[in-house]
């Protein structure tokens, strides 16, 4: 295939004979696939005439007196299309992996290629590469999930705040804004945070809030409470309790004269909203008002 066939094909300038020869080439199928993918993408606006005008103004003193404009303008158009094709190919290749996500008030289960299991809590997302799974058991997590990992090669959970590594065990990871928690329920879990590795045996937790590590008591349950439709907290700022209430019930929580940094220890139901509101407000000495999908928490002495 001649080297200039791609540019002429993109600009629609191939003759009938050249087009037939190009379509019979080994490269044609790949180029056609990329062209189809790029057609579904929106590239940035690019004004060829304006770009050429600016270039001509900047080079006017050095430019030759006689210059052919049309070939260069065609080149810019073809270059722009090729750039979009390259971006399309990167987008296509980088999104070959699988991803599963949940919305507010939603939960789902994921079975991995090795029969490991993931249970996703509300407003969470996991992604992994099924194609490369035999070589690398690696999962990316945003939000919260409980993992039941089948024994085998190293299994890694990557988050924006830390990395969790196991061989085969059960553990829970919550990765939210300014909040990172890992709890081991079986076996041994390795947590790497800020370049430092921590070993977590069963019953132990690793909690970071706004960059500060918290001391936690030993977990006595065999799985996280949210799997039993409850959200439990130990010495956690109220703001994170309100955030979880929003996720479990798809609500909007507002506060009035409430110190959201006050620490909360307790549990609320994920299936009974009235009971959940009372479980939060009573120990915190707050009142609440529910209107539609909006909840207002306010101090008891607020008029």
N, C-alpha and C positions, 0 to 999 in steps of 0.2 A: 504493500500500500504506500502511495506517495505521502510524504510527510505533511504536505499542505492540504490533504483531503479533509482532515478534521476541521480546520478553520473554514474551508469552503463549504463543508456540510452544515456547520453551524450557521453560516450566513446565507445558506440556500443557493449557492453558486455552482454546485456540481452539475455537470452535464448528465444526460441520461446514462451514458456509458460509464462515466466515472462513478455515478451513484450506484449502479449495479455492481461494479467492481468493489466499491466500498462496503456494500451490504453483504458481500460474500467473504469479506475479510474476517479473521479471527477476532479482531478488536471490536467489530461493530456491535456485537451483543452487549458488551460492557458499556460502550459509549451510549447506546440507546437506553440502557437501564438508568444510567446517571442522568440522562436528559429527562426521563420520565419523573425521576425523584425531584430534580431541580424545578420541574414545572409546578410542583406542589408547594414550593417554598417561596417566600417573599424576600427578595434581596433589597438592600438599601437603594433609595432613589439615586440615580446617577445621570446627571444632565451632561451628555457628551458635548453638545454645542457650547454650553457654558464653560466646561473644563477646557475645551480647545481655545475659547476666547481668552481665558485667563492665561493659558500657556503662551498664546501669541503675544499678549500684552507684555508678559515678563521677558520674552525673548525677541521683541520686535527689533531692537538695535543690532542684534547679532544674527538675525535670521537672513537667509538668502533672499534675493529679490524675487526669484521665481520659485514657487513651491506648489506642489500638488496636494490639495486639501482632502479630496475624497478618499484616496487610499488610506491616509492616516486615520480619518474618521471611521472608516470601516474597520481598521485595525483596533481602534478603541472599543468599538461595539463587540467585536469578537473576543477581545481580551476580557471585557466585562462578563460575557457569557461563560468563558472558560473559568474565570474566577468563581462564578456562581456554581459551576459544575464541580470544581474542586471542593468548595464548601459543602456542596450537597453530598459528595462522596464521603467526606469526613463525618458529616451528620449521620449518614446512613450506616457507616461502619461502626461509629461510636454508640449506636443505639440498637445493636443486635441483641443486647441483654434483655432479660425479663424484669418487669417491675410490677408490684402490686401495692395499691394504696387504699386507705379507708378515709371516709369523711367523718364529720362530727356525728356522734351517736351511732357509730357503725363499728363493727368488728369483723374480722375475717381470718381464715386459716390458709396457710400456704404449705404445700408439700414439696420439698426440694428433690433434686434428682437422686440423692442417696437415701431418700425416705426420712431425712431429718424434717422436723416440723417447726413451723413458725406460726404463732397466734398474734395477730396485729391488733393493738388497742386502737381506740378512736383517733382520728387525725394523725395517721402514721403511714410510712411508706418504706418498703424494702425493694432492693434491686439486686440482681445477680446474673451471672452468665451461665446459662445451661450448657452452652457449647464448650466452655472451658472448665466445667465443673470437676471433671475427673482429674485435672491438673491442679486446680486451685479452688478450694471451698471458701469462697469469699462473698460476704453479704454486706451491702451498704444499708444503713438504717437512719431514717429520720422519724422521730416520734418514740413510741414504746412498743416493745414486742417481747414475747416469751418464747424461748428457744428450747427445743428438745433435739439435741444433736446426736445423730447416729455415730457410733465409734468408727474411726478411720483416720485419715490424714488430718493435719492441722485445719481447724475451722476458725475463720476470722470474721468478726463483726466490726465493720469500720463505721465510725460516726464522725461528726464534725468536731467532737471534743475529745474523743479517746478511742482506743482500739481494744477489743476483747478477743482473746485467743483461747481455744479449748481443743481437746481431742475428741471428747464425747461426754456430754453432761447436760444438765438442765439449768438455765439461768434466765434472768430478766434484765432487760436494758431499757432505760428511759433516757432519751436524748432530746431535751427541749431547750428553748432559749434560756441561757444562764442556769440550766439545771441538767445534771448528769448523774445517773444512778445505775449501778450494776449490783445485782443480788444473785448469789450462787445458791441453788437449791439442791444440787447433787454434784459430787465430784469436786473438781478444782478448776477455777477460772483465773486467767491471767489478764489483768487490766493495765494498759499503758496509758498514762495521762501526763501530759506536760513532760514527756521524755522519761518518766519514772514508772517502773513496773511494780505492780502490787499483786500478790497471790491471794486469792479469795477461796478459802475452803467452804464447804457447804454450811449454810446458815449465816454467812457473813455478807455485808453490804459495803459498797464503796460509793459515797455520796459527795458530790461537789455542787455547791450553790454559789453562783457569782464568783467562781474562782477559789472559794474557801471550802476545805474538806471538813465534813461533819463527822462527829462520833456517833455511831449507831449501835443499838442493842442487837443481840443475836436473833435472827429470823427463826421462828418456831414452826411456821407453816411449810407445807411441801410445795406450794406454788403461790404466785402473787395473788393478792386479794381480788384484783379486778377480774380474774377468771371466774370468781364466784360472785360477780356483779356487785362488788364493793370497792371503793377507793379508800385506801388507808394511808395515813400520814403520821410521821413521828418527828416532832420538833421542826416542822416545815412552815415557812412564812405563809400567811393567809393568801397572798397573791397567787401562789401556786395551787392552793386549794380551790380558789375561785376559777383559775384557768382550767383545772380538771373538771369542775362542775360544768363549765361551758362546753367542753369537749363531749362529755357523757350525755348531755341533754340538749345540745345544740341551742344553747341560750346565750344571751348577752348579759354579762354581769356588770353592774355599776356600783360604786360605793360613794358614800357621803360621810365625811368626817370619820373615816375608818383607817386605822394604821395597818396597812396591808403587810407590814414587816413583822407584825406580831406572830409568834410561833404557835402553831396548831398541832395538837396530837389527837387523833381520833379517826373515825371512819364514817363515810356516808354511802347510802344505797345508790346504785347505778340504775335502779328500776323503779324507785318510788320517789318522785321529785319532792313531794311534801315532806316526807321523812328526811330526805337529804338536806333540805333547807333548814329544818329544825336541828339536825345533827351538827350543822356548821354554826348556826346562829346562837344556839343555847350555850355551849361551852365558851364561845367567844364574846358572850354578852352583847350580842347584836340583835337588831330587828331586821325584818326583810319585808319587801313588798313585791309581789309577783303580778305582772301585767303582760299577758300574752307570752312572748318569748323573751321578755326583759325582766331581770331581777335586780332590785335595788337593796343593798345591805347598808344599814346605817346604825349609828351608835344608839343605845337605849335612851340616852338623855337628849338626843337630837329632837327639836320641836317638830 
